Every structure is written in C-alpha cells, then in structure tokens.
Amino acid sequence: MDFSCGAFVCPGRRLGFDDLYEEEEVLGTGACAIVKKCIHRESAREYAVKIISKEGMQRPEVEILSEEKHIIKKLDHRNIVKFYGSFSDAKDYRLVFELLNGGDLYQYVIKRQRTSHCESNVMRYMRDIFTGLQYCHTKNIIHRDVKPPNLSLTIEDKREVVKLVDFGLAVETKGKARRKLGDLGTRKYKAPEMVQGLKYGTPIDLWACGCVLYNLLSGTHPSGASFPSLYWDRVSESSKDLIKQLLNEDQDSRITAAEALNHSFFNPMREESQYLGDAIMHLTEFTQKEMWKTAGGVGIVTNSVLAPIMASVMPSPPGGSQHAGASMDDTVKESC
C-alpha cells in the first residue's frame, strides 16, 4: 500500500480515518477536544488522534484549526511532536500525531526523578526546549503557549527527549518585526509585553522558558527574577543568570533561544550539580494547584485559553492567504 505524501486515494474514493486507523482508549478530554490512542491498521503502530467536534463550530474556529494545521505541517524536528495528517467527516475533524509515552515534563520529573533531580537533568530538558524553539523561530513561528503540559517527554534510543506540543495558539509572522498579535496563552507564562498589549514577537516564548526553568529548579513560580535562599541555595549562579536573562522585561534585550544554548548553563565542565529534593516537593505542590490538561503528548486547548483568540479572529477577506481556508480533508502520510 502506497502512503506517499498527500491524500491517499483508492479507486473511486478517498480513504477515511476509519479505513486507516482503529480508535482505542481515551487519553484525555478538554472543553474543545478529545484525544484518543489509535492504531494504524497496516503497520500496527500507535498514534494519538486529537478529535474536534464540528457541532456548533463557527467559521473563525475552523480558521483557527486550519491555521494550526498549516503551521504544524511546516515543522519537522526532533524536539517537536510529529504531525502525520488530518481527516474530516460529517461530525469531526481529526489530527493525527505521534504518541509520546512519557507524559508532560513536570509529571515525568516528579515520578521518575524524585531521588535524582538535579541541574544536570534540567540542563538536558532545557536544551531540548531551546533547540525546538530555535527551529520554530527561524521559521518565524511563535508558539505562544509554552507551559508544562505543552512540553511532553518520550524515550528515543534509550534517551529522554522533550518535545513541544500543541500549536493551537501558534502564529506565523512575516519577518522579525514585532506585531500586536493579541493577549493569549496561559496567565502564569505570559510575557509582560503581551499582558500590556504591546507589539511582540518570538521573545515571548523565551519569557515562558524562564518560568519553566525557574519551576524546574525550585518547584516554585517566579515573581520577577528573584531567588529566595530557601529555594535557591543549592542552585548554581549560571542557572540564576540564565533565568535573569530569560525574565528580562525588555523584550529587545531578552536572550534568544540560540543565545541561550550558548550560555554557561550548558557548559559540561561547570560545577557538579546538587540533588534538588526540595524542588521536587514544591513542584508536586505547584502542579497539583494547576488545571492543566494533556494527553498522549498532545496538549488540549481549553475554552478559557481559546476565547481571546476567537474574539480576535475575523472572516478572511476575499483573496486572503491560501492556508486560511485550507481544507481539513487531507489524509495521513504513514512513514512505514
């Protein structure tokens, strides 16, 4: 069977999702979508399918979904969840992704690193995150919702790999110029320029990375770039310096993903890292307070996150961008 790029067509009709896949158990649900595991009938490989009901959907919502598909089709990187294709029937849209087996990063750290959590581990995770974002930013794509449940972990070749997931709020810009692109995302991880309604660009993703790094090293959330000794006495100065550069309120001076990867935090010869057991305890408490939803490495955008972008989307004018009204009927490319 030929799974060449583009729609697979058998004589007389296009193959649908049920022809190629068998749906299995639910991995997670949200206000806007449900995620299930699915099995490819030909290869028996497991995937995750994000199912969005068409019931009650308005044109702006369809355009948001089409934009997500347009963006993720452009991305092919080890640190970004792989997209395999989309389907549409009378009731639902379906997006098929690789199935990530480690859950979200914070839950993985809490469960697997309880007795071994240290800066060296965090360094590996952050290298993957910065590398994925650097790739996106070179393509002028801003994720806009970097946060714990959108950082999923999997095991590849016996190595932990962190991947960016859920590009439902991502936006593609033209060049490096700042633009007013709306106040979106998750409150705790929003950069100040977004909250203030200013023009912004890729630096908003680096602010969120600063919050993530702060979370992982202390188990707490930042209130500015301050480091109370109760949580930070065992953390290196290079880690604190990188956080300061990520949480720089001046977006024009904030460190980029490429610059972050060259920071002394990633120096393999730096001082030996200490066990951060208190951070695990505080991180457990922190995650229990949050209302995050993730499933199978596919983030689920909730209504509270989606509402602002819905309010800002207007029907495309005649002659608008080709991808804005792209069909959701493309079938999947299976890499056998």
LINNOR-V677788 format. One record per run of one state. SS is the DSSP state (H for helix, E for strand, - for the rest). FROM is the first residue (numbers start at 0). TO is the last residue. If there is no record, write none. Layout:
<<SS	FROM	TO> <SS	FROM	TO>>
//
This chain:
<<-	0	7> <E	8	9> <-	10	11> <E	12	13> <-	14	15> <H	16	19> <E	20	28> <-	29	32> <E	33	39> <-	40	44> <E	45	52> <-	53	57> <H	58	71> <-	72	78> <E	79	79> <-	80	81> <E	82	87> <-	88	90> <E	91	97> <-	98	102> <E	103	103> <H	104	111> <-	112	116> <E	117	117> <H	118	137> <-	138	139> <E	140	141> <-	142	146> <H	147	149> <E	150	155> <-	156	157> <E	158	163> <-	164	169> <E	170	171> <-	172	177> <E	178	178> <-	179	185> <H	186	188> <-	189	190> <H	191	194> <-	195	198> <E	199	199> <-	200	201> <H	202	217> <-	218	227> <H	228	231> <-	232	235> <H	236	245> <-	246	255> <H	256	260> <-	261	262> <H	263	265> <-	266	273> <E	274	274> <-	275	275> <H	276	288> <-	289	292> <E	293	294> <-	295	296> <E	297	298> <-	299	301> <H	302	311> <-	312	320> <H	321	324> <-	325	335>>
//
